[in-house]
């Protein structure tokens, strides 16, 4: 058995705070496999490197024989988590919830082990759908209005004169009770979930169970160097991004983020991480080389050393030598004279229309080497064309693929 203090030290690399550290050490020393709560609401999933910080910590514990209990919040999704929101969240249909649940399972399997010994899948509808009203009211009676209003987002809404729906106040209670229902020993979450998971400890204590340990993790800015990674801001690196896209996006980050990204998103030794940070601070070629090593380490973690070497060579060939890649992916469009926006929609289906328009406005889109300035311009695709969108993304439109669509 690995020494408990050593396990905690390994986790500390990406840890912000630990609530109940002495309890964690005692549970690790017991030799009993821990039940690690990983709860998600089944909203549209698009997991990114920031989410994966938590997943990699859980994976370390899985490799030591501990079990991740993956809780799909199908019931709480119907309620809506108010975390970080100034307005109530739109509710989803059961069909949407189920589709999102399946997508979550597929994405977390890119990091977590899925063998039953170390991964259990639960849904909180298991206990809430059959709960009597009297029992539910009893849960509500164990949490005070003052406890709930301690959440900064609720206070901010009240101060701004915006209303809070009752079901939003109920949400933290439901998430807290989940910890008791699933017998959670430990949960690893972002700092924005600390309040809800502290309620988990509250319920476990009140209901006679050992309180779960709560670890909050390090949060880094998105690739723009400002806000945390977000799909709406288009400043994230998705777990499902290809090795090419991961590598390219990582090369676009500000030099000031190289050390923190290497620290949080790679397994490079910490002295190496510090060296990369020092090189990035110098700027110029030293910063570029530091960024290349960091990007290669991230791609290695998700796709293997072979993929990282290939992307390093492709990046060097394309940017250092000023050449177009040789392995440009094809994109198929149905119209013979599509607009630039329609081409971008086909080539980058996960990006929002506003993000695509911003690419055009920034002068980052060209067709056959000619920059385009208007997303509404139509393009004649009777001959071969190469679409470039951003500094590192190309797509080839060929006559053969277009003819194959019946033109």
C-alpha positions, 0 to 999 in steps of 0.5 A: 500500500502506498503511504497515505502522506505520499498519496496526498502529496501527489494530489497536492500538485493540483489541489487548492484546499482540502477540507478534512485532510486528517480524515483523508489520511486516516481513511487511506491508512485503513486500507479500505477502498474509498468511494470518490463522488464525481457528480455532474448534471446532465447539461450539454457536456463539453469537458475541457482540460480544466475539468480533466484536472479533477478527473486525473486526480481521480484516475490516480486514486483509481490506479491505487484501487479506489472507486469513483462513483460517477453520479449522473444528476438526472433529477437535479438537472431538472432543477438547475444548478444556480452556480455562477448564474445570474438567472435561472437555467432553462430546463431540459427534456428527459430525452435531452438529459439522457443524451447528455448523460451518455455523452458525459460517460463517453468523455470521462472515459478518455481519462477515467478507468471504466472497469467496474471495480473502480467505476460505479455509475449512479443516478440521483433519481434512484433515491429522489424519485421514490422519496416521500414528501414528508422525507423531503421536507425533513431534509429541508428542515435541516438547512436554514435560510441563513446557510443558503443565503451565505452563497455569494451568488444568492446575495448578489442576486438579492442586492441587484433586485433579481429574484431567486426561484425556490427550486434554485434554493433547493438545489444545494440541499439536493446535491448535499444529500447526494453525498449521504445517499451514495456514501461518499468518502471523498469528492474532488471539485472546483472551488465553485462547488465547495458550498454544495459539497460542504452541505454534503458534509453537513447532511452526513454528520446530521444523518450519522455518516462520516463526513466526506473529505472535500478537495478543491482544485486549481483553476487556470485561465483559458487560452486567452489568458483571461477568464476560465475555460468556457465554450461560450468564450471559445477559450477552451481546449476540449478533451475531444479535440484532436491532437492537432487542435490541442497542440495548436491551441496550446501554442496560442496561449500567452507566454505567461501561462506556460508554467501554470499550464505545465504544472496543472495539465502535465506530469512533467517534473516540477523542476522541469516546469519551473525551468519552462516558466523561466524560459517563457519569461525570457520571451522570443525563441526560448518562450516558443521552445518552452511552449512546444515542450509543454504542448507536447507533454499535454498531447502525450498525456491524452494521445501518447508520445507518438502523437505528440512527436507527430504534432511537434514535427507538423507544427515545426514544418508548418510554422517555422518553415512557413509551409502548409500542412500535408495532411489537411482534413477534408470538409464536405459542404452541400452548396456549390456557392456557400457563404464563408460562414457556412464553410466555417460552420461545416469545418468547425461545427462546435464553434458558435456563429458569433465565434466564427464571425469574430474569426473573420473580423479578426482577419484570421480566415482565408480561402486559397491564400486570400483573406476574406473580410465578410462572412456573408461572401459566397464562394465558388466551389467548382474548383479545389479550395483550401480554407484556413481558419485561425493560425493553425487550422486548414480544411480542404474542399475537393471537387470529388467530395462535393460531386459525391453529394450529388451536384 
